[in-house]
């Protein structure tokens, strides 16, 4: 009798297993939309060359002496203020941000080091404007050359660096424009590595594009060892350099980045500053004087630091979620860190809404998207992060279940 009962139990169990394993039964997730999203985060830092124009800026108009201006939070690329920021115009020596970026990238690729000695060419030594009066055949280290470009805006040295990186100024300019396209700088065309515009035809960029290349240069932390210098020297102390960017001395938190001025461009600057963990980029183009340029940049930065906050929330793990048809009954979940820029008033009341299904179906692969966490301040959405499975869960197989049934009923 016992054997008959056991046999019936085995037959019934096997029938149920077969039905379950061959059926198309599944579970409806809390939001099908979640699973259909492309694998791109909707929060955090924007991609290379992209600035985030989603609305966060206040409806204000600042009194700036500028033909164009933009204020950007560096880590996220969030635009906090803009004024005529996509018009192409002459940038003067702010051009050298791209020259420095390509120099940093070439150095990090192993093409040369800070200690590499560079021999000045006849061409480089002939470049006028702001300079350190390079002589043809003179040798300077890459370190002293970068310092001379950043601090003194030396055109002769910028040209020497261009020749070092690409072999000639012409090839370097091609590389400048190629890199600009890669970064999404849509209103830019470079004709030289210096920004001198007496003989140029269409050497232009925009405030937005300057913010883009400034943000890219800021990723190379070495640059700040030079942009923060107020006064230094080269040639064994014989030639003194004083920074053209007065803001690093007089504006609290200023870290750089590059100034420029010509009669065609007016007074320009890409000014960077950091306070309370938030880095800002303020670009001013076409100011009437050096003093009004600096004042306008300071006004932009003040606006950013006074009204906005950088929010960073650490990623965590969540309680496991139940799994059907899996060799394991549950799987752990987790999400990555979240960062955003928002109005200071919004930063004080951030809440998180977790959207996940009640249950998942195997198979599950580690890293599978299973939900999302939505960060809000009141009814205002600040951004989202995806919720991922932390482990693999294989789908249960017929042989796996059969083994369990036999073990249970036949004691094997």
DRENMARFI-250058 format. One record per residue: x, y, z of N, C-alpha, C in turn; residue in one letter. Coordinates in steps of 0.02 Angstrom, whole numbers, plus 50000, padded with zeros to 5 digits. Example, Ala and Ser with C-alpha at 12.3 -4.5 7.8 and 13.67 -1.06 7.14 Angstrom:
<rs>
506604971650390506154977550390506604983550390A
506424988850354506844994750357506455000250394S
</rs>
This chain:
<rs>
500424993950000500005000050000500435006350000X
500955006350043501405012150047501755013349980X
501955007749947502305008349883501835011449832X
501185009549834500705012249786500615019749796X
500575021849860500495028949876501105032949851X
501685030049865502295033449842502315034049766X
502125028649732502135028749659501665033949632X
501045034149663500565039249641500845046349652X
501155047349710501435053949726501975055849676X
502395050849658502925052249609502615054049542X
502105050149521501785051449456501465058349454X
501095060049509500775066649513501305072249511X
501835071349550502365076449553502695077449485X
502825071649451503135072149385502675075649336X
502035074249341501555077449296501545085049307X
501565087049370501575094149386502215097449361X
502775094049370503415096749347503415097749273X
503185092549236503165092949163502725098749141X
502145099449175501685104849157502005111649168X
502345112449224502655118849239503235120449193X
503655115349181504255116549141504105117449067X
503535115149044503365115848973502865121348960X
502625124449013502125129749004502475136348988X
502075141148965502325147848950502145152749005X
501975150149063501765154549118502355158949139X
502215165249148502735169849172502425174749220X
502825179549241502575184549288502615191449257X
502115195449268502105202249242502485206749291X
502975210349265503365214749308502965220949326X
503195224349378502835230349401502795235549345X
503285235549303503275240349247503635237249188X
503275235349135503605232649075504075237749045X
503925244149054504335249449027505055249049053X
505125246949115505785246449146506225241749106X
505945236049087506335230949054506485232648982X
506115237348954506215239248884506705244948875X
506935247748929507405253348924508075250948897X
508405255248857509075253748836509525254048897X
510095250648892510535250248950510955256548958X
510615262048971510945268448982510645271549044X
511065273949087510815277149149510485283749132X
509945285249167509615291649157509845296849208X
510355295249244510615299949293511365299749292X
511655303649336512385303549342512705307649287X
513365307249283513735311349235513525309949164X
513485315249124513325314249054513925311449018X
513805309048957514325305948918514805311148892X
515395308848867515885313348839515565317848786X
515715324348791515475328948741514755330948748X
514415328648800513715330148808513615334548869X
513235339848861513015343748918512275342348929X
512055342448990511375340649008510945346949012X
510485347648964510065353548961509385352548994X
509265346649023508625345649057508535350949111X
507935353449117507805359449156507985358649230X
508425363049252508575363849323508715371149338X
508835374949283509015381949292508425386149315X
508585391149354508075395749379507915400849325X
507325403449327507105408349277507355415249297X
508005416349286508305422749303508735425049244X
508865431449241509305434149190509825438449226X
510455436249222510995439749255511245445449212X
511465450749244511745456449209512485455249197X
512645452349138513325450549122513595454849065X
514215456649069514555459849013514845454248970X
514435451648924514655445948884514215445348822X
514525443548767514145441948707513845435048713X
514175430748752513915423948763514175421448830X
513775417148862513975414548927513625407948940X
513945403848983513625397649005513925395749072X
513505392549114513725389949178513535382549181X
514035378349195513935371149193514225367949256X
513855363049285514135359049339514565353649306X
515185353049328515675349149290515545341649290X
515385338649347515345331349350514745328549312X
514185332149313513585329749280513475332749211X
513805338449198513695341949135513045345849134X
512745346749192512105350349196512205357749182X
511815360449135511835367549119511395371349168X
511705376049204511345379849255511155386849233X
511495389249181511335395849154511625396249084X
511265399549039511525400448972511285407048942X
511705409748899511555415948865511905415848797X
511515415048744511805415048677512385410048671X
512305404348702512885399948711513065395748651X
512675395948597512835391848538513065395848478X
513155402348487513395406448432514155405748425X
514385404648364515105404048351515425410948351X
515975411448388516355417748390517075416348408X
517485421348400518205420548413518325419648488X
518725414648508518835413348579519505415748606X
519915418748562520595420848583520975414848613X
521355416148666521785410848694521415405448733X
520765406148742520385400648770520445394548725X
520625395748662520795390348614521275385348645X
521735387748687522275383448712522015377948759X
521385378248778521095372648816521125366348774X
520965366848710521015361048666521745359048656X
522195363948649522905362448642523155358648703X
522955360748761523165357348823522845350448829X
522215349948809521875343448812522235338248769X
522405340048708522755335448664523455333748690X
523775338648721524425337448751524365332448809X
523875333348852523765328748907523605321748883X
523185321248832522995314748806523585311148774X
524005314948739524595311948708525085309548762X
525155313548814525615311648868525365305448904X
524715305148917524435299248951524465293048908X
524505293848842524575288048797525295285448796X
525755289148827526445287048830526895290148777X
526645295048739527035298148686527645301948713X
527575304648773528125308248806527945309148879X
528395312048917528285313048989528385320449006X
528255322149067528375329049089529105331049084X
529545326049089530265327449088530555327549018X
530155325748968530415325748899530625332748879X
531225333248850531475339748826531235340848755X
530975346848742530715348648676531145354248647X
531365353248585531775358248552531325362848511X
531375369248523530955374148489531165374748415X
530665374848371530795375548300530825382948281X
531065384348221531065391248195530355393948194X
529885389648172529195391848167528905393548235X
529005389248284528725390548350529015396948380X
529655398048370529975403948399529755410448365X
529435409848307529235415848270528535418148287X
528165414248327527475415948343527455421748392X
527065426848376527035432948418526495432648470X
526275438648491525785439148544526095437548611X
525695435248658525965433348724526445427448715X
527035427948744527545422848732528065422948787X
528505417948785529085417948832529735418848793X
529665420848728530235422448685530695416448676X
530385410948654530775405048637531275406648582X
531855403848587532355404448534532385397748497X
532465398148431532525392048391533105387848418X
532965381448430533475377048456533475376648532X
533125381148565533095380948639532695374848661X
532905371948716532565366148743532225367748810X
531595365548815531225366048878530885359448891X
530785357748954530415351648970529675352648955X
529335347148945528605347448934528275350748995X
528525349349054528245352349114528275359949111X
528855362649093528925369849089528515372749031X
528435368748979528025371148923527295371648942X
527035366448974526335366648996526235372449044X
526705373349090526665378849138526645385549102X
527045386249050527075392649013526435394048975X
526125388848949525495389648913524925391348961X
524885387549017524345388549064524405395249100X
524985396749125525075402749167525155409049126X
525595408849075525755414849037525425415048969X
525045409948951524705409548886525185410348828X
525765407248834526295408148784526125404948717X
526065409148666525895406648599526455402748567X
527075404948578527645401348549527695394348578X
527565393648642527605387048675527015382748654X
526425385648647525845381748625525975378748556X
526305382548513526475380048447526995374548452X
527485375148496527985369948506527665363448531X
527175364048576526825358148600526425354948543X
526125359048501525745356348444526205352248399X
526805354948387527285351348345527525344848379X
527595345048444527795339048481527265333648474X
526635335448482526085330548482525965327648412X
525975331948361525765329648295526295330148240X
526865333148255527385333748205527385340348169X
526805343448163526755350048132526135353548158X
526135360148152525555363948174524935362148132X
525025361148067524475359548023524135352948043X
524535347948055524255341448075523925341948144X
524205346048187523905346948253523225350248248X
523165355148205522515358548196521995353648171X
522205349248126521735343948103521495339748162X
521965338148205521795334048264521335337948311X
521445344448318521015348548359520295348148335X
520205348748270519525348748243519215341748245X
519625336548236519365329748243519135328448315X
519535330748363519355329648433518725333548451X
518665339648423518075343648436517445340148412X
517485336948354516905333248327516755327348372X
517275323848395517165318048439516815320048503X
516955326048527516665328448590515975331548579X
515755332048517515095334948504515105342548504X
515685345548490515735352848486515495354948417X
514875357048411514545357948347514665364748315X
514905369448353514975376248327515695378648329X
516155374048316516865375448324517255373848261X
517725378248245518225376948194518875380248214X
519395376248221520045378948240520495379848179X
520905385048181521385386248127522095386448153X
522175386848219522845386748249522785384548322X
523345382948354523315380548424523355386148476X
523365392348454523495397948500522895402348513X
522465403348463521915408148469522065414848438X
522675415848414522835422048378522375422448317X
522055428248307521545428648255521635434348206X
522245437248204522365442748157522305440348084X
522515434148072522535431648003522075425647992X
521635424348039521175418648031520555420647992X
520245415647961519635416747923519025414547963X
519085408647994518505405848030518745401848091X
519125405148134519345401948196518835403748250X
518365399148262517795400748306517615394848350X
517265396348403516945391348445516365394848481X
516035391248525515465394048561515565393148636X
515175396648676515225395848748515085388648769X
514585385548738514425378648755515005374048738X
515295375048678515855370748658516465371648702X
516575377748726517125378948772517005375248838X
516375375248861516215371548922516335364048912X
516185361548852516285354448838517025352748841X
517445356648807518165354848807518485356448874X
518225361248910518475362648978518335356749024X
517725354249019517525348449060517965342349044X
518135341548981518555335848962519265336748989X
519525342848985520195344149012520225343049087X
519685344749121519665344049194519715336749217X
519585332049172519645325049189520375323149200X
520835327149174521555326049184521775330249244X
521775327149302521885330849364522555334349366X
523035331949327523695335149324523645342449304X
523165344249264523115351049239523035356049296X
522725353949351522605358549407523245360049446X
523765356049436524405357749465524715363849432X
524465365349372524715371149335524225377049338X
523575375649332523095381149330523045384849396X
523245381649451523215384949516523835389049533X
524315389249488524925393149500524775400549491X
524965404449541524905411749533525535414649502X
526105412649529526735415149502527275409749508X
527665409049455528205404049454528725406449404X
529215402149390529735404149343529975398149303X
530315399549249530635394449207531355396849194X
531725392749158532425394349141532835395749204X
532755391049252533145391549314533005398149351X
532375400249350532185406249386532305412749349X
532555412449289532725418549252532125421949220X
531585418049208530995420949175530385419649219X
530095425049244529535424549290528865424249252X
528435419749275527765419049246527255421149297X
526775425349277526215427349320525565425449284X
525125422349320524515419649290524075425249262X
523855424149200523395428849168522695428549198X
522575423149236521915422249267521935424749339X
521745431049347521765434149414521275430949462X
520775427449435520255424649478520515419249525X
521065415849506521315410649550521585413649615X
521725420049614521975423349675521415426949713X
520915429249676520425433649708519725430649715X
519595424849683518935421749690518995415349731X
518635414949785518675409249830518465402749795X
518915397849795518765391449765518965390849692X
519215396249662519395395949591519985391149580X
519925386949530520445381949515520765382849447X
520495387149405520765388049337520255391949295X
520275392249231520595387249189520995390749135X
520695395449097521055398849043520715405349023X
521135410349013520895416848991521095418048918X
520835423448889521045425348822520765432148804X
521125435748761520865442148737521225444148672X
520825446448625521075449648564520575455148547X
520765459548500520305464848481519675461948448X
519745456348414519175453248380518735449548431X
519035446048477518655441748523518405445548584X
518715451148601518575454248665518915450248720X
518645450748781518945447348838518545441048854X
518895435448858518575428948865518885425048923X
518495420348950518755416149003518335409749010X
518675404449026518335398449053518595397649123X
518165399249171518365399349242518075393449278X
518495389749315518255384049353518345385349428X
517885382849467517915383849539517565378149574X
517765376849636517475371349675517325373749746X
516725372249768516515373449838516035368049859X
516115365649920515655360749949515545354749903X
516075352449871516035346549829515725347649761X
515555353749743515265355249678515755359249636X
515895356749575516345360149529515935363549474X
516085369849462515725373649411516205376049357X
515935376849297516295379749240515895385749217X
516205391649219515875397849196516255400449135X
515905401049080516215403549018515925410349000X
516375414948988516185421748966516545423148900X
516175425248849516475427248786516275434348768X
516755438148743516605444748716516475450248767X
516785449848826516715455348874517115461348850X
516945467148877517265473348852517935474848885X
518035472448946518665473548981518855467349021X
519485467049042519695461449083519315461449149X
519225467349178518885467849243518155465649238X
517815467849186517105465949179517035458549162X
517525455849126517525448649112517565444749177X
518035446449219518115442949282517515443849327X
517245449849326516645451249368516045447049343X
515985446449278515425442549250515515435149265X
516135432749260516265425649277516125424449351X
516325429149393516195428549465515445428549479X
515075432649443514355433049452514025426349433X
514265423449379514005416849358514145411649412X
514765411449436514945406549487514555407649551X
514485413849571514095415449631513375412949624X
513095413949565512415411549552512375404049562X
512865400449537512865393249543512935390949615X
513425393549650513555391349718512995393549766X
512665399049752512135401449796511485397749789X
511355395249728510685392549714510645385049702X
511225381849693511215374749675511635370649723X
511485364249724511865359549766512015353249726X
512585350349740512765343849710512575338449759X
512165333749736511915328349778512225321749756X
512505318049803512785311449788512515306349838X
512215301049812511925295849854512275289249837X
512545286049888512945280049878512495274149857X
512755270049811512395264149791512365258949847X
511845254849847511745250049901511465243549873X
511415238549917511065232349901510365232649931X
509905228949901509215228649925509065221649950X
508505220949985508295214350008508195209649948X
508355203249955508255198549900507525198349878X
507435196449815506755195849788506635188549769X
506015186249776505855179249762505935177549688X
506145171349675506245168949607505835162649596X
505465162249541505095156249522505485152349470X
505405145749472505705141249423506465141449423X
506765143249481507495143749485507785138649533X
508425137349524508765132749570508855136049638X
508785142649640508775146349704508105149949709X
507875150849771507215153849781507215161449780X
507805164549781507835171849783508485174249752X
508515180649739509115183749712509195190749742X
509825192649757509955199249784509925204649730X
509765210649750509725216349704510185221949728X
510385226249683510805231949701510745237449649X
510985243349667510985249049621511605253149632X
511805256849580512415260749582512295267549615X
512845271049627512805277649658512455282449610X
512125287349640511745292349602512015299249618X
512065303449566512265310349578511845314949535X
511725320849560511315325649524511455332649550X
511255337449511511275344449532510565346949534X
510385350349588509705352849594509715359349634X
509155362649634509085368649675509205366849748X
509515371349785509685369849855509065368049895X
508505371149879507885369649916507655362449903X
507785359849842507595353049826508055347949859X
508675349849871509165345249898509005343249970X
508585347050003508435345650073507885340450082X
507545338450029506965334050036506935328649981X
507495325349971507525320149920507265313549948X
506845310249909506605303549927506705298849868X
506715292449884506835287349832506245282649826X
506015281549765505465276949751505755270749716X
505705264949748505985258749720505445255049682X
505575253649619505095250249576505385243549554X
505145238249584505355231449565504745226849565X
504755221449529504185216749529504145212949595X
503585209849607503515205649667503925199249663X
504025196949601504365190549592504695190549523X
505245186849517505585186049453505555178749432X
505655177549368505675170749341506375169149316X
506625163249334507275160949309507205159249234X
507755159749195508435161049218508565168449228X
509025169949273509235176849286509995177149280X
510235182049245510965183049236511185188949279X
511735188049313512005193549354512075199849311X
511795205349336511805211649299511165213049261X
510715208149258510075209249224509705215149257X
509405219249215508985224749239508325222049264X
508165223449326507535220849355507085226449383X
507315232549381506905238049407507295244449406X
507055249349442507405255749446507215259349511X
507655263949529507525268149587507455275249562X
506915278449579506755285249555506855290149612X
507285295049601507425300149652507005306349638X
506665308549690506215314349682506315319249739X
506145325349725506085330449777505365332949771X
504945330749817504235332049809503985328249748X
503665331849702503425328849640503925329649583X
504485332849597504985334149545505485328449541X
505525325349482505995319849473506695322549461X
507185320049498507885322149491508285317449447X
508075311249444508445306349403508285299249425X
508575294549388508445287449401509085283449398X
509095277949433509625273049428509315266149420X
509645261849383509385255149371509535250549430X
509105245849440509205240649491509375234149455X
509915231049477510185225149444510155218949489X
510135213049456510215206749492510945205849510X
511085203549570511775202849594512065195949582X
511645191149562511885184249553511535181049494X
511825175449472511505171149422511025166449457X
510455165249425509995160049449509785156049388X
510005149849387509835145449331509105143049337X
508815141849278508135139149277508155131849297X
507685129749338507655122849361507525118249301X
507855112549300507775107849244507385101649267X
507145097749219506775091749234507195086949276X
507815085949256508245081249293508385083649364X
508425090349372508545093049439507955091549485X
507345092749459506745091549499506625084149510X
506765080249457506675073049463507115070249519X
507725072649521508185070449574507915072149643X
507635077949650507345079949716506755075549734X
506315074049684505725069949698505935062849719X
506395060149682506615053349698506945053149767X
507315058349782507645058549848507125059049903X
506585062749891506085063649942505665057449953X
505455054249899504975048649905505305041749908X
505905041249881506235034749882506815034449931X
506935040249965507465040550015508145038649987X
508295041249928508945039949899509325046449890X
</rs>
